Amino acid sequence: MGETPEKIQWHPAFYAATELELQEDIEHLEFTREYNLSKEPIRIDLLIIKEPNRGMKIKNEIGHIMRQYNVIEYKSPEDNLTIDDFYKTIGYACLYKGYGKHVDQIPIEELTVSIFRESYPKKLFLTLAQQGHKIEEKYAGIYYICNLPFPVQIVVMKQLRREGHKSLKVLSAKAKKEDVKGFLKETEELCSPREKQNVDAVLQASVRANYELYEEIRRESTMCEALRELMKDEIEKDVNAAKKIAIKEGREQGIAEGRAEGEANIIRIMNKNGLSPELIATSTGKSIEDVNLILEGRELELV
């Protein structure tokens, strides 16, 4: 019997993805993970407190509903979202208000709830509609639930627009190739320690859940630094295997008469065996420009 696979840590990745989603306004937001409502083990998945500036509106559309105090509940891909889960989250928000340090410290008009789930909760929406709640799809994948004491939204991550929501789109056990590639491209511009830490947390979960997809992507394109670090063992294994094949084929072809031509042929053979120009450059010590020149069939004097 094989070993039981380690459970994917979706929640830390979700916290990181949420910070990346709201990156444009992050200096105005305070994020508290697993906020304790009381001494008992009742915890809010994520609490976002916005600076008390009524004129400041969060730019990302998932934050348009948010006010000063924002209770966030996240359901990982294997979790259900039932009517009881819905009201439990509403209850968390009410408890959070009730546990203020003084009376009405958290005004009801400054409180919101957001529930995130990958897939569309059809049964929940049907039940809410039967109970008299109006459900409005305010933006693609973002549903406002009306007739409650405070604003509530349910975010269906699978239905979100690709633009502006890449970090949430890749938090799926069935991530799409275009979403992953878009996320990796977007992360190239993120350079602060906090941003890099969040990217790494998202990738930790997404890679584990979609390993074959990431393997395919890394073989056919360049990678961001975070993904390269996560997959460095697999990369090194593939590079070494390709180099052995290339050297062996090169010898068999009798490429000993010229060192420069021999190296060029090894580079071509490595590429033929599935290595990207980026990995070839890293492995051979050549620049990516030189590797591309060789693969394009143009002359280059290698030294």
C-alpha positions in Angstrom: 0.0 0.0 0.0 1.4 3.4 -1.0 1.9 6.3 1.4 -1.0 8.7 1.9 -0.3 11.9 0.0 0.2 15.0 2.2 -2.8 17.2 2.4 -2.5 20.3 0.2 -2.4 23.5 2.3 -5.0 25.5 0.4 -5.7 28.2 3.1 -2.2 29.7 3.3 -2.2 29.9 -0.5 -5.6 31.6 -0.4 -4.5 34.2 2.1 -1.5 35.0 -0.2 -3.7 35.1 -3.3 -6.1 37.6 -1.6 -3.2 39.9 -0.8 -2.0 39.7 -4.4 -5.6 40.5 -5.6 -5.7 43.6 -3.4 -2.1 44.6 -4.0 -3.0 48.0 -5.4 -4.4 49.1 -2.1 -2.4 46.9 0.3 -0.9 49.9 2.2 -4.4 50.8 3.4 -5.3 47.3 4.5 -4.5 45.2 7.5 -4.7 41.4 7.1 -5.2 39.1 10.1 -5.2 35.3 9.4 -7.3 32.9 11.5 -8.6 35.7 13.7 -9.7 34.4 17.1 -13.2 35.6 17.9 -12.9 34.5 21.5 -10.9 32.3 23.8 -12.8 29.4 22.3 -11.6 27.9 19.0 -13.9 30.1 16.8 -11.9 31.6 14.0 -12.4 33.8 11.0 -10.4 32.5 8.0 -9.2 36.0 7.1 -10.1 39.5 8.6 -9.4 42.5 6.5 -9.5 45.9 8.2 -9.4 48.9 5.9 -8.2 52.3 7.0 -11.2 54.4 8.3 -11.3 56.5 5.1 -14.8 56.6 3.7 -13.6 58.1 0.5 -11.1 55.2 -0.2 -12.5 52.5 -2.5 -10.6 49.2 -3.1 -9.7 49.0 -6.8 -10.1 45.3 -7.3 -13.7 44.4 -7.9 -13.8 41.8 -5.2 -13.1 44.6 -2.8 -15.8 47.0 -4.1 -18.2 45.6 -1.5 -15.7 46.0 1.4 -16.0 48.6 4.1 -13.9 49.0 7.2 -14.3 45.5 8.8 -14.4 42.6 6.4 -14.9 39.0 7.4 -13.6 36.5 4.8 -14.4 32.8 4.6 -12.6 30.5 2.1 -13.7 27.0 1.1 -11.0 24.9 -0.5 -11.7 22.8 -3.6 -12.7 19.7 -1.6 -15.0 21.7 0.8 -18.8 22.0 0.5 -20.7 25.3 0.9 -24.1 24.5 2.4 -26.7 26.8 3.8 -25.4 26.0 7.3 -21.9 27.0 6.2 -23.3 30.3 4.9 -25.1 31.2 8.1 -22.2 30.1 10.2 -20.1 32.7 8.4 -22.8 35.3 8.9 -22.7 34.3 12.6 -18.9 34.8 12.7 -19.4 38.3 11.5 -22.1 39.0 14.1 -19.8 37.5 16.9 -17.0 39.7 15.6 -19.2 42.8 16.1 -20.4 41.6 19.4 -16.9 41.0 20.8 -15.8 44.7 20.3 -13.9 46.3 23.2 -16.7 48.8 23.7 -20.3 49.2 22.6 -20.7 49.5 18.9 -16.9 49.7 18.3 -17.7 47.8 15.0 -20.7 49.6 13.4 -23.0 47.3 11.5 -22.8 49.7 8.5 -19.0 49.1 8.4 -19.1 45.3 8.4 -19.1 43.0 5.3 -18.8 39.3 4.6 -17.1 37.6 1.6 -17.2 33.8 1.0 -14.9 32.4 -1.6 -15.4 29.0 -3.3 -14.0 27.5 -6.6 -17.2 26.2 -8.1 -20.8 27.6 -8.4 -22.9 26.7 -5.2 -26.1 26.0 -7.1 -27.9 24.3 -4.2 -27.0 27.1 -1.8 -28.2 29.8 -4.2 -31.5 27.9 -4.7 -32.1 27.8 -1.0 -31.2 31.4 -0.5 -33.6 32.4 -3.2 -36.4 30.3 -1.6 -35.7 32.2 1.6 -36.4 35.5 -0.1 -32.8 36.7 -0.7 -32.1 38.4 -4.0 -28.9 37.2 -5.6 -27.2 39.6 -8.0 -24.2 38.8 -10.1 -22.5 42.2 -9.7 -19.4 41.2 -11.7 -18.4 37.9 -13.4 -18.3 35.3 -10.6 -19.1 37.8 -7.9 -22.6 37.5 -6.4 -24.1 39.9 -4.0 -26.6 38.4 -1.5 -29.3 41.0 -0.6 -31.7 41.4 2.3 -29.1 40.7 5.0 -28.0 43.0 7.9 -24.8 43.9 6.1 -23.3 43.4 2.6 -22.5 39.8 1.7 -20.9 38.5 -1.5 -20.0 35.0 -2.7 -17.1 34.8 -5.0 -17.0 31.9 -7.4 -13.4 31.8 -8.4 -13.8 29.6 -11.4 -16.1 32.2 -13.0 -13.9 35.2 -12.2 -12.5 37.2 -15.1 -8.9 36.3 -15.9 -7.9 39.9 -15.9 -7.3 41.1 -12.3 -7.8 37.7 -10.6 -4.9 35.5 -11.8 -3.8 34.6 -8.2 -7.2 33.2 -7.3 -7.8 31.5 -10.7 -4.7 29.2 -10.2 -6.0 28.1 -6.8 -7.7 25.1 -8.3 -7.2 21.4 -8.5 -8.0 21.8 -12.2 -6.1 25.0 -13.1 -6.1 26.1 -16.7 -2.9 26.5 -18.6 -3.7 30.1 -19.7 -4.4 31.1 -16.1 -1.1 29.6 -14.8 0.9 31.2 -17.6 -0.8 34.5 -17.0 0.0 34.3 -13.3 3.6 33.4 -13.8 4.0 36.3 -16.3 2.4 38.7 -13.8 4.7 37.6 -11.0 7.7 38.7 -12.9 6.9 42.3 -12.0 6.6 41.5 -8.2 9.8 42.1 -6.4 9.1 43.0 -2.7 9.7 40.3 0.0 6.0 40.3 0.8 5.0 39.9 -2.8 7.5 37.1 -3.4 6.4 35.3 -0.2 2.8 35.5 -1.4 3.7 34.2 -4.9 5.5 31.3 -3.3 2.6 30.4 -1.1 0.2 30.4 -4.0 2.5 28.3 -6.1 3.1 25.8 -3.3 -0.5 24.8 -3.4 -1.1 25.2 -7.1 1.9 23.2 -8.2 1.1 20.3 -5.9 -2.5 20.2 -7.2 -1.6 20.6 -10.9 1.9 19.1 -11.1 1.6 17.7 -14.6 0.4 21.0 -15.9 3.3 22.9 -14.4 5.7 20.2 -15.7 4.3 20.9 -19.2 4.6 24.6 -18.8 8.2 24.5 -17.5 9.3 22.4 -20.4 8.0 24.7 -23.1 8.6 28.2 -21.7 10.7 30.3 -19.4 9.7 30.4 -15.7 9.5 32.9 -13.0 12.1 32.6 -10.2 9.6 31.3 -7.6 8.5 28.4 -9.9 12.1 27.6 -10.8 13.0 27.3 -7.1 10.0 25.1 -6.4 10.8 22.7 -9.3 14.6 22.9 -9.1 15.1 19.2 -8.4 13.0 18.2 -11.4 14.8 20.8 -13.6 18.2 19.5 -12.6 17.2 15.9 -13.3 15.9 16.8 -16.8 19.0 19.0 -17.6 21.4 16.2 -16.6 19.5 13.6 -18.6 19.4 15.8 -21.6 23.1 16.6 -21.4 24.0 13.0 -21.2 21.9 12.2 -24.3 23.3 15.2 -26.1 26.9 14.3 -25.4 26.3 10.7 -26.3 24.6 11.6 -29.6 27.3 14.2 -30.3 30.0 11.6 -29.9 28.2 9.1 -32.0 27.9 11.7 -34.8 31.7 12.2 -34.6 31.5 15.9 -33.6 35.1 16.0 -32.3 36.7 18.0 -35.1 35.7 21.3 -33.8 34.9 22.4 -30.2 32.6 25.2 -31.2 30.6 23.1 -33.6 30.5 20.3 -31.0 29.0 22.6 -28.4 26.5 24.0 -30.8 25.3 20.5 -31.7 25.0 19.5 -28.1 22.8 22.6 -27.5 20.6 21.6 -30.5 20.3 18.1 -29.2 19.4 19.3 -25.7 16.6 21.4 -27.3 15.4 18.5 -29.3 15.1 16.5 -26.1 12.7 19.0 -24.5 14.8 21.6 -22.8 13.9 25.2 -23.2 16.5 27.8 -24.3 16.5 29.2 -20.8 17.4 25.9 -19.2 20.0 25.2 -21.9 21.6 28.6 -21.2 21.7 27.9 -17.4 23.2 24.4 -17.9 25.9 25.4 -20.5 26.8 28.8 -19.1 25.9 30.5 -22.4 23.7 33.5 -22.7 20.1 33.1 -23.8 20.9 35.2 -26.8 23.7 32.9 -27.9 21.6 29.8 -27.4 18.8 31.3 -29.5 21.2 32.2 -32.2 22.4 28.6 -32.4 18.8 27.2 -32.4 17.9 29.6 -35.2 20.7 28.1 -37.3 22.8 31.3 -37.3 26.6 31.2 -37.0 28.2 31.9 -33.7 31.8 31.6 -32.6 31.6 29.8 -29.2 34.5 30.4 -26.8 
